[in-house]
Amino acid sequence: MLYLAVILAVVISFVLGAVLVYVRFSSRQAKIHNQYFRELQENYNLELQNKWLKESLQKLNLL
């Protein structure tokens, strides 16, 4: 009976360790993903600003 309890404790500790590793990896991947999409949004906003500036300068015949 004691062997069964020890085996069960070892199995539970391995499962909890695997879950912890998975959660940490998922969190890191989510941070990378969020940073990537934040940079994409910033680049898109900058492109829109550049387009607007070019159009404004063309209207003023400065470009």
Secondary structure, 3 states (H helix, E strand, C coil): CHHHHHHHHHHHHHHHHHHHHHHHHHHHHHHHHHHHHHHHHHHHHHHHHHHHHHHHHHHCCCC
